[in-house]
Amino acid sequence: MAVKIRLKRLGAKKAPFYRIVVADSRTPRGGKAIDELGYYDPTKDPIALKVDVEGAKKWIGNGAQPTDTVKNLLTKAGVYEK
């Protein structure tokens, strides 16, 4: 089972809101998640980003692969080093 750290889209039409979740790579975008690590709201100014840093490090240590977008967000949150 390949585990990914990715975004789960919520919110209304034209007003997206995302949760950063750990999920099986075969589940749909809005499907069931294994764990929730935080949220990302690009509609706010400045953007709202909250990440459970310890949880993210734990999942990455266990082999979960973040998507490119989530990797950028985790870098902003201080999980990854540039």
C-alpha positions in Angstrom: 0.0 0.0 0.0 1.5 3.3 -1.1 0.7 6.1 1.4 0.7 9.7 0.2 0.4 13.1 2.0 -1.9 15.1 -0.1 -4.6 17.8 -0.2 -8.3 17.0 0.3 -10.5 19.7 -1.3 -13.4 21.1 0.7 -15.4 24.3 0.5 -17.8 25.7 -2.0 -17.6 26.3 -5.7 -14.9 29.0 -6.4 -14.0 29.0 -2.7 -11.6 26.1 -2.1 -10.4 25.0 1.3 -7.9 22.1 1.7 -7.0 19.7 4.4 -3.6 18.1 4.4 -4.2 14.4 4.9 -2.4 11.1 4.8 -4.2 8.7 2.5 -3.8 5.5 0.4 -2.8 6.6 -3.1 -5.7 4.6 -4.6 -8.4 6.5 -2.7 -10.2 9.4 -4.5 -9.3 13.0 -3.7 -12.2 13.5 -1.3 -12.2 10.0 0.0 -11.4 8.5 3.4 -8.1 9.6 5.0 -5.9 7.7 7.4 -4.8 10.8 9.3 -5.3 14.6 9.1 -2.2 16.8 9.5 -3.6 20.3 9.1 -5.3 22.7 6.7 -4.5 25.2 3.9 -6.8 28.1 2.9 -5.5 29.9 -0.2 -8.4 32.4 -0.2 -7.3 34.2 2.9 -4.8 37.1 2.7 -2.2 36.1 3.9 -2.9 32.4 3.3 -3.9 30.3 6.3 -1.6 27.3 6.8 -1.6 25.1 9.9 0.4 21.9 10.0 1.1 19.3 12.7 4.8 19.3 12.3 5.5 16.3 14.5 2.8 14.2 12.8 4.1 15.1 9.4 7.7 14.1 10.3 6.4 10.8 11.8 4.5 9.9 8.6 7.5 10.9 6.3 9.7 8.8 8.5 7.4 5.9 8.1 7.6 6.2 4.3 4.7 8.4 3.3 5.4 10.4 0.1 4.1 14.0 -0.1 2.9 15.4 -3.4 4.7 18.4 -4.9 2.2 20.9 -3.6 2.2 19.5 -0.1 6.0 19.4 -0.1 6.0 23.1 -0.9 3.5 23.8 2.0 5.5 21.6 4.4 8.7 23.6 3.5 6.8 26.8 4.4 5.7 25.2 7.7 9.3 24.1 8.5 9.1 20.4 8.1 11.5 20.3 5.1 14.8 22.2 4.7 15.5 24.1 1.5 
